[in-house]
Amino acid sequence: MSQAKVDAYKEEKANRKDNIKKDKRMKIYRTGIAACLTIALLGWVGFSLANNITDQQKSEAIEVNYDAISEYMNTLSK
């Protein structure tokens, strides 16, 4: 082994605990951010669906003129 490799190994070994802590901390941060983004996305989708459903339920009343049918029924009963 060359001296440079030995020195790099010794440096890595000396900082191993700090590197492991840093890696664990970064994994927790990434997991937290991914969870927050997932919750936000699901909330947005749910809110959008709820708004679409309530918008579809709101409908205007329609008036139908049954005069022609009433007249026809009156002619049948005579």
Helices and strands as residue ranges (DSSP letters): H 3-14, H 16-57, H 67-77
